[in-house]
Structures are given as structure tokens and as C-alpha cells.
Amino acid sequence: MAAAEDVLETEVLVIGCGIAGATAALRLAEAGRAVTVVTRGAQPEEANTNYAQGGIIYRGEGDCPERLAGDVLRAGAGHSLPAAVHILANEGPPLVKDFLAERLGVAFDTGPDGRWSLALEGGHSLPRIVHVADATGRAVMAALAPALRAERRVTLLAGHTAVDLLTPSHHARNRQAVYAPQSCVGAYLLEQATGRVRRCLARHTLLATGLLRCVVGGLACMRLVARRPVARMLLAF
Ligand SMILES: Cc1cc2nc3c(=O)[nH]c(=O)nc-3n(C[C@H](O)[C@H](O)[C@H](O)COP(=O)(O)OP(=O)(O)OC[C@H]3O[C@@H](n4cnc5c(N)ncnc54)[C@H](O)[C@@H]3O)c2cc1C
């Protein structure tokens, strides 16, 4: 039997602490959830997000969600899931303003008129990319990480690698259980410093370990997740 200290319990387990995981964790905590965030990085800031340079999709002059969705679908050449693209196009730009700029204080570059400076990037039919010089991701993580550390409902576990999900149907003695509906009740976490593996039991598990094609996509997906708190297993990419 596992020692008591080898079992952690949390309401929501978020695996990954880039823009997707950190945003989800903060928004869930602010909605009253107890959240544990796990990252294999030695520090929460250590994620691909930290290295993102060019910027984040916002809203151009005369822009609209339909135009953004059209650009993304065209650039995706048939690989994009239209429903996800429409969520991104409708909910992403407001989140850049409300969450990143106003809630976290990310100071996007402005032009001489004081408005955000919008860049034109490949695949976009008009300038709509906001940026912080050429280190946008670093500015985002520099705002997200302290906000996470300051949130009392968030427990941060850096230097921990999720090595497997706890999916009862795959661990049951009853072999027929693999045909039952899938559920996830947490994950096995490897504490890198000690080599110890702990179980983290969670009512909800959210995977935010990367694979996003663009930063704003993470924000849009997180909003979707936050609206569906009853889901047993949440995917954030
Ligand atoms: C050099 C560079 C430039 C980029 N420029 C841009 C840009 O200009 N605009 C743009 O939109 N996008 C850009 N991107 C892409 C962008 O950075 C990513 O799409 C985005 O940051 C992904 O965010 P995320 O939160 O999904 O994942 P990540 O930031 O990759 O975070 C993943 C998290 O999961 C953790 N993790 C992974 N596996 C495990 C595990 N098994 N156990 C525990 N933790 C785990 C990691 O430690 C990390 O905390 C760039 C990427 C790079 C590398």
C-alpha cells in the first residue's frame, strides 16, 4: 500500500504550466477551484511559451471573427477543426485584452497614437498581431508565473513529470473494464529530485503539455474548459 505522503489529492490537476496550463489554472482558481499545477520544468516559467517571439493574434482594423476564422482555416489547408477555429476567432481576441493585458498587465507595444502596434504575419490578411518587442512569450510568462504563485488556491509543483494518467479502466483487475467509458482520476507524478513517484488524485485532470499551434488558441481552449467543469478529463490543445 502507498504511504500517505505518496498520494496527493486535488480538485483540478493541471499538467503543464505554459500559457495554456497557467491560464487555465488561474481562471479555475479565480472561479473557486483548488488547483494543482505540475510542470516538469525546474521553474514555472520554463515552457515553450517563454520562447515565443512574434506575438499573439488580436484584432486588426476593420477585423471580425469571421475574417480571422477564414484566415486560420485557409492557412490550415483543411487540417483545422472548424468548431475549434470559431471558438478561437470569437473568444481569443477578447481574452488577449481582458486577461493578458488587463488582468495580468502584459504591456503590449504601442504606436505613436498610443494604441497597440499591430504586426502583419504570414497567413493573416491584415495586421492583427500584438507583441512585446520580439519577446512576447517571455513577457506573458513573466506575468503569469507570479500571478500563479500569489494565488492561494493554486499549488505549484515544479520539477515533477507526469509519467502516466490514472485511468481506472486500464488498471482494473476486471479485463472487461477497458471497454467501459474512459475516465481519468489524476496522474502519476515523478518527483525529479528524488526519483519518487506519487499518485495525484484529482476530480478533473487537464492536459496542457503543449502541442498548441498558436498562443491564443490556448486561451480560447481554456475558456471552453472553464465552462465545462463537469468534464472528467479535459484536453487543452
Ligand atoms: C522559438 C519559438 C517561437 C514561437 N513564436 C510564437 C509566436 O510568435 N506566436 C505564437 O502564437 N506562438 C509561437 N510559438 C509557439 C508557442 O510558443 C506555443 O504554441 C505555445 O507557447 C504553447 O503553449 P502551451 O501552454 O500549450 O505549451 P508550452 O508552453 O509548451 O508548455 C507546456 C508545459 O507542459 C509541461 N510538460 C510537458 N510535458 C510534461 C509532463 N509529462 N509532465 C509535466 N509537465 C509537462 C512543460 O514543462 C510546460 O510547462 C513559438 C514557439 C517557439 C519554441
PDBQT file of the ligand as one rigid body, heavy atoms in Angstrom, charges set to zero:
ROOT
HETATM    1  C1  LIG A 301      11.072  29.809 -30.531  1.00  0.00    +0.000 C 
HETATM    2  C2  LIG A 301       9.576  29.798 -30.558  1.00  0.00    +0.000 A 
HETATM    3  C3  LIG A 301       8.885  30.893 -31.057  1.00  0.00    +0.000 A 
HETATM    4  C4  LIG A 301       7.494  30.903 -31.087  1.00  0.00    +0.000 A 
HETATM    5  N1  LIG A 301       6.845  32.023 -31.529  1.00  0.00    +0.000 NA
HETATM    6  C5  LIG A 301       5.482  32.084 -31.466  1.00  0.00    +0.000 A 
HETATM    7  C6  LIG A 301       4.765  33.260 -31.790  1.00  0.00    +0.000 A 
HETATM    8  O1  LIG A 301       5.334  34.266 -32.158  1.00  0.00    +0.000 OA
HETATM    9  N2  LIG A 301       3.416  33.262 -31.708  1.00  0.00    +0.000 N 
HETATM   10  C7  LIG A 301       2.725  32.158 -31.302  1.00  0.00    +0.000 A 
HETATM   11  O2  LIG A 301       1.489  32.212 -31.235  1.00  0.00    +0.000 OA
HETATM   12  N3  LIG A 301       3.378  31.018 -30.966  1.00  0.00    +0.000 NA
HETATM   13  C8  LIG A 301       4.728  30.956 -31.036  1.00  0.00    +0.000 A 
HETATM   14  N4  LIG A 301       5.396  29.814 -30.677  1.00  0.00    +0.000 N 
HETATM   15  C9  LIG A 301       4.586  28.669 -30.256  1.00  0.00    +0.000 C 
HETATM   16  C10 LIG A 301       4.107  28.892 -28.832  1.00  0.00    +0.000 C 
HETATM   17  O3  LIG A 301       5.209  29.139 -28.002  1.00  0.00    +0.000 OA
HETATM   18  C11 LIG A 301       3.366  27.652 -28.356  1.00  0.00    +0.000 C 
HETATM   19  O4  LIG A 301       2.355  27.298 -29.257  1.00  0.00    +0.000 OA
HETATM   20  C12 LIG A 301       2.718  27.929 -27.021  1.00  0.00    +0.000 C 
HETATM   21  O5  LIG A 301       3.612  28.549 -26.141  1.00  0.00    +0.000 OA
HETATM   22  C13 LIG A 301       2.233  26.642 -26.433  1.00  0.00    +0.000 C 
HETATM   23  O6  LIG A 301       1.760  26.923 -25.143  1.00  0.00    +0.000 OA
HETATM   24  P1  LIG A 301       1.330  25.729 -24.206  1.00  0.00    +0.000 P 
HETATM   25  O7  LIG A 301       0.953  26.293 -22.883  1.00  0.00    +0.000 OA
HETATM   26  O8  LIG A 301       0.321  24.895 -24.916  1.00  0.00    +0.000 OA
HETATM   27  O9  LIG A 301       2.621  24.783 -24.088  1.00  0.00    +0.000 OA
HETATM   28  P2  LIG A 301       4.093  25.049 -23.552  1.00  0.00    +0.000 P 
HETATM   29  O10 LIG A 301       4.431  26.474 -23.408  1.00  0.00    +0.000 OA
HETATM   30  O11 LIG A 301       4.947  24.171 -24.410  1.00  0.00    +0.000 OA
HETATM   31  O12 LIG A 301       4.008  24.434 -22.096  1.00  0.00    +0.000 OA
HETATM   32  C14 LIG A 301       3.937  23.040 -21.908  1.00  0.00    +0.000 C 
HETATM   33  C15 LIG A 301       4.070  22.793 -20.415  1.00  0.00    +0.000 C 
HETATM   34  O13 LIG A 301       3.868  21.413 -20.194  1.00  0.00    +0.000 OA
HETATM   35  C16 LIG A 301       4.911  20.941 -19.350  1.00  0.00    +0.000 C 
HETATM   36  N5  LIG A 301       5.031  19.498 -19.596  1.00  0.00    +0.000 N 
HETATM   37  C17 LIG A 301       5.136  18.866 -20.789  1.00  0.00    +0.000 A 
HETATM   38  N6  LIG A 301       5.131  17.522 -20.581  1.00  0.00    +0.000 NA
HETATM   39  C18 LIG A 301       5.002  17.341 -19.232  1.00  0.00    +0.000 A 
HETATM   40  C19 LIG A 301       4.923  16.189 -18.394  1.00  0.00    +0.000 A 
HETATM   41  N7  LIG A 301       4.965  14.934 -18.890  1.00  0.00    +0.000 N 
HETATM   42  N8  LIG A 301       4.817  16.376 -17.059  1.00  0.00    +0.000 NA
HETATM   43  C20 LIG A 301       4.761  17.621 -16.526  1.00  0.00    +0.000 A 
HETATM   44  N9  LIG A 301       4.820  18.752 -17.279  1.00  0.00    +0.000 NA
HETATM   45  C21 LIG A 301       4.940  18.594 -18.615  1.00  0.00    +0.000 A 
HETATM   46  C22 LIG A 301       6.121  21.779 -19.716  1.00  0.00    +0.000 C 
HETATM   47  O14 LIG A 301       7.089  21.754 -18.705  1.00  0.00    +0.000 OA
HETATM   48  C23 LIG A 301       5.437  23.138 -19.843  1.00  0.00    +0.000 C 
HETATM   49  O15 LIG A 301       5.242  23.705 -18.570  1.00  0.00    +0.000 OA
HETATM   50  C24 LIG A 301       6.778  29.772 -30.628  1.00  0.00    +0.000 A 
HETATM   51  C25 LIG A 301       7.474  28.681 -30.106  1.00  0.00    +0.000 A 
HETATM   52  C26 LIG A 301       8.843  28.694 -30.061  1.00  0.00    +0.000 A 
HETATM   53  C27 LIG A 301       9.563  27.499 -29.443  1.00  0.00    +0.000 C 
ENDROOT
TORSDOF 0
